[in-house]
Amino acid sequence: MSRYFTVAVLNILLATTAGCSHQHAQEIDARLESAESNAAWARLRADEAYLKAELAAEIAVRAHHTADEADVRNSWKK
């Protein structure tokens, strides 16, 4: 009887542990999915920031070029 009791207790313990492992795996999957989603959003924001920085650099180059042209025009007037 003690042997059957031990086997029954081990089976119950194994069954409850297996359930916890499944729940733990689901939690890990959910966290991984969340992390991947956050990474995708971060990549998108970084790409947008990079494009804005490129645009700002182009505008700065044009402004510098325009200022140089104005300096040249003003030097001719003197």
Residue pairs with C-beta under 8 A, 6 or more apart in sequence:
none
